[in-house]
Amino acid sequence: MRAMILAAGLGTRMRPLTLTRPKPLLKAGGKALIEYHIERLARIGVERIVINHAWLGEQIEAELGDGERFGVPLLYSAETEPLETAGGIRQALPMLADDEHECFLVVNGDVYTELSDDALSALSLSPEQQAHLLLVDNPPWHPTGDFHLQGGHVAAEGCPRLTFAGISLLRASLFSALIPGQPAALAPLLREAMAIDAVCGTQIEDFWDDIGTPERLTALDQRLRGEC
């Protein structure tokens, strides 16, 4: 199994913290946000991790290196222009899969979760499925949610709705129609797959948050330091 950590965002909501440092390298609990993901993926036996980057990406490569200290090879996919989520995955696809049937984990670099290693490694896809999404209860900053989950199947419409946690198992064929180097969003691809019932999902109850603002970063730091 291979994995990708999405780390190419500009981090505009995190400014001024991200004016001189990329968001995945901001620290909480004395550790960079992206390190929590790398350590977890290494623990579950991922054979390589691909990290895309753009804004101040050279800092990410300089600080994380080749992955030796984490016990897992780190490869990088530099984006000179914003490619959005699906476009970034498509550019990195040759490092993630050897054929269109292979699956790989994808994690947003700016989320934090206390999901168990076993739960993450248990994600799977049947031959006809293209994506397995992890979903959470809607946080206060996203009350309308993203998708509907029922009986393990994820749909674009329906109530109640849940929020996509930014953690998924994806099949390479989901991106086969995209042109490398061209921007593309992930949500339209997922909705197309949902229309043919090719997306499954799991709701997680473990602590999760999108660390998208300085206030949430401070709250996470306090949680990890046992101050709240």
C-alpha positions, -999 to +999 in steps of 0.1 A: +000+000+000+012+035-009-001+068+004-003+105-005-004+135+019-019+166+003+003+195+013+001+220-016-024+245-002-016+281+003-028+282+039-045+316+034-068+311+065-037+305+086-020+338+078+001+354+091+015+320+104+018+307+068+035+338+053+069+323+060+061+286+067+039+261+049+008+250+069+018+213+071+049+223+091+031+244+117+034+227+150+009+214+176+020+195+207+057+201+197+054+184+163+046+195+128+010+186+117+023+165+088+045+144+110+015+129+128+003+116+094+037+103+084+042+084+117+008+068+115+012+057+079+046+043+087+031+023+116+005+007+094+031-005+070+027+019+041+056+013+017+061+048+005+045+083+010+041+109-017+038+145-006+028+172-030+037+208-023+037+243-038+038+272-014+072+272+004+075+235-006+113+235-004+109+239+034+088+207+035+115+187+016+143+202+037+126+194+070+113+160+063+140+147+040+139+113+024+119+098+053+147+078+068+140+091+103+104+080+100+111+046+086+093+051+054+105+065+020+092+100+013+087+111-024+077+146-035+055+160-062+062+197-067+035+218-082+046+251-099+010+261-103-021+251-083-035+218-095-063+214-069-068+181-051-075+157-080-050+174-103-023+170-077-031+134-072-031+128-110+003+144-113+017+121-086-002+090-098+029+073-114+044+072-079+012+060-063+001+031-085+015+008-112-018+003-128-054+017-127-067-011-105-044-002-075-056+016-045-038+041-023-045+062+008-049+099+006-048+122+036-052+160+038-021+174+054-040+199+075-064+175+093-057+159+127-074+127+140-070+102+168-084+075+146-068+041+155-041+026+132-063-005+129-092+015+116-071+032+090-054+000+078-088-017+076-101+005+047-108-015+017-125-015-017-145-041-035-135-045-072-163-023-084-157+005-060-135+035-066-134+053-033-138+046+005-143+079+024-141+086+061-168+109+073-174+128+105-202+146+122-205+181+108-183+206+127-196+241+136-178+257+107-193+233+082-229+226+094-243+215+060-219+186+055-208+171+022-223+137+016-250+113+027-240+079+042-264+050+044-256+013+048-220+019+040-228+036+007-220+073+001-243+095-020-241+131-032-276+138-021-297+129+009-301+136+046-286+135+071-253+147+057-218+142+071-185+160+065-157+143+045-128+139+069-101+144+042-090+107+046-098+082+019-087+051+000-089+058-037-085+037-068-062+049-095-089+045-122-108+074-106-083+097-121-077+080-155-096+106-175-076+136-161-048+152-180-015+154-160-006+189-151-041+202-154-061+215-124-090+194-113-112+192-082-118+159-064-155+164-055-168+162-091-150+129-096-164+115-063-200+126-073-196+108-106-185+077-089-214+080-063-239+082-092-229+046-101-227+035-065-190+031-066-182+050-033-184+035+002-179+052+035-173+048+072-183+073+099-157+078+125-164+088+161-127+095+171-115+130+176-110+149+143-105+185+133-095+205+102-067+226+115-075+255+091-072+285+113-048+298+140-075+293+166-079+257+158-041+252+158-040+267+193-068+245+205-051+214+191-018+224+207-036+228+241-053+194+237-020+176+229-003+193+258-031+183+281-041+219+288-078+215+280 
